[in-house]
């Protein structure tokens, strides 16, 4: 009898697979997305109820670094991820022979310059030291802030999203850029008073309790077509999946974009008008 029961169980399972399809019972109405803790996972948790109304259950996996989310997406562990900018994605694809694609922008984490020595970026003294992360895709927007302040000039013809400190054509105050720091350590470095100024991305600034809008001496502005907007990425071929479309519709909606601005008090900026 035990053998009969065992075989009956196998038959039932086999029939279920034929009807449902392998993996469909778990994945058809769910979406697993990898995200940084702040603000990405917070924003995703905010939209979970709205996605449930759309029939999509959102599973959020939080990552503490910039290395693993793309690896997990490429390997199929995730359906999407939300933590990076277009330049970062392009660099990762190039270095890893990857085929991840951008399906839409959600918000901007403005790059900010912070200082305990001066109140304005223009007030930096000659030979001041600027402490910067080791994340190369951020260098262009840091350089852009210094160029906008009239402190440096970037070589003509340089694509700002690919710019490096070697692309500085003019630096009359002989500012020194040191770019060997882990991004997540920069808020602490700033609080310790190291360097004359510190460049900090807003996600790490907000996570550490800083208010970019009030405390940064220079802050990047938002634009719908900014290459530095944080995006949702998927594997090439998954762009038109229903659940991905539903996810982006909610994330880019006016109520969610307004919530981003209000919740982070301008420290994190929506990518779209609301």
ABEGO torsion letter per residue (X at the ends): XAAAAAAAAAAAAAAAAAAAEBGAAAAAABBBBBBBAOAAAAAAAAAAAAAAAAGBBBBBBBBABAAAAAAAAAAGABABBBABBAAAAAAAAAAAGBABBBAEBABBBBBBBBBAABABAAABBBGBBBBBBABAAAAAAAAAAAAAAGABBBBBGBBAAABBAAABABBAAGBBBBBABBAAAAAAAAAAGBEABBBBBAAAAAAAGBBAAAABABBBBBBAABAABBBBBBBBGAAABAAAAAAAAAAABAAAAAAAAAAAGGABBBABBX
